[in-house]
Amino acid sequence: MVALVAAGTAVPVVAAAQQGGAAATPTQLDYSFFKTSVQPIFTAKRPGLVRCIQCHTQATGSRLLLQPFTAGATSWDEEQSRKNFEVVSKLVSPGKPTASRLLLHPLAQTAGGDPFHAGGKHWDSQDAPEWRILDAWVRGQTATGASR
């Protein structure tokens, strides 16, 4: 336990065990990992289900509103990807995958997910490859393979 002094008041802070005994830093979400590993999940076709982008690029009342592709494009450009990152980042609790709506909403309820997702349940288990990618991103995985 480390005590920080702010405005003359000692505030206890629990520090995670890290190299060098440094206090834990908040988990940061990596844009490059999002762009190369997370964003493709939104365009993936799943048997019996629609792609995420079929509903989540239109105003449907969902908090997940992705940028639509530019006419004739099959992927997002840099500006669109940055906007998607900002929107999607608001649906996760960095460092806490099981407290992140993005991971729970399309996850089967029997695996810890929400009771309902209008687009169907995309993952039956937290071991599903796409769920694991999202889990890694929320935990701070970077495009270079390191965790923040």
ChimeraX attribute file (.defattr): number of C-alpha atoms within 10 A of each C-alpha:
attribute: neighborCount
match mode: 1-to-1
recipient: residues
	/A:1	9
	/A:2	11
	/A:3	12
	/A:4	12
	/A:5	10
	/A:6	8
	/A:7	6
	/A:8	7
	/A:9	9
	/A:10	11
	/A:11	11
	/A:12	11
	/A:13	12
	/A:14	11
	/A:15	14
	/A:16	12
	/A:17	10
	/A:18	10
	/A:19	7
	/A:20	6
	/A:21	9
	/A:22	10
	/A:23	15
	/A:24	12
	/A:25	10
	/A:26	10
	/A:27	17
	/A:28	18
	/A:29	23
	/A:30	20
	/A:31	18
	/A:32	17
	/A:33	20
	/A:34	25
	/A:35	17
	/A:36	11
	/A:37	17
	/A:38	21
	/A:39	20
	/A:40	13
	/A:41	18
	/A:42	13
	/A:43	15
	/A:44	12
	/A:45	12
	/A:46	12
	/A:47	7
	/A:48	8
	/A:49	11
	/A:50	15
	/A:51	17
	/A:52	19
	/A:53	19
	/A:54	13
	/A:55	16
	/A:56	19
	/A:57	15
	/A:58	14
	/A:59	11
	/A:60	10
	/A:61	8
	/A:62	10
	/A:63	14
	/A:64	22
	/A:65	18
	/A:66	25
	/A:67	19
	/A:68	16
	/A:69	14
	/A:70	11
	/A:71	6
	/A:72	6
	/A:73	9
	/A:74	9
	/A:75	14
	/A:76	18
	/A:77	12
	/A:78	10
	/A:79	10
	/A:80	16
	/A:81	19
	/A:82	17
	/A:83	14
	/A:84	20
	/A:85	20
	/A:86	13
	/A:87	16
	/A:88	19
	/A:89	20
	/A:90	14
	/A:91	15
	/A:92	22
	/A:93	18
	/A:94	19
	/A:95	20
	/A:96	13
	/A:97	20
	/A:98	16
	/A:99	13
	/A:100	19
	/A:101	19
	/A:102	22
	/A:103	23
	/A:104	24
	/A:105	21
	/A:106	22
	/A:107	25
	/A:108	20
	/A:109	16
	/A:110	10
	/A:111	13
	/A:112	15
	/A:113	21
	/A:114	16
	/A:115	13
	/A:116	14
	/A:117	14
	/A:118	8
	/A:119	15
	/A:120	14
	/A:121	18
	/A:122	21
	/A:123	21
	/A:124	16
	/A:125	16
	/A:126	18
	/A:127	12
	/A:128	12
	/A:129	11
	/A:130	18
	/A:131	23
	/A:132	15
	/A:133	18
	/A:134	22
	/A:135	24
	/A:136	20
	/A:137	27
	/A:138	25
	/A:139	20
	/A:140	21
	/A:141	23
	/A:142	19
	/A:143	16
	/A:144	9
	/A:145	10
	/A:146	8
	/A:147	15
	/A:148	15
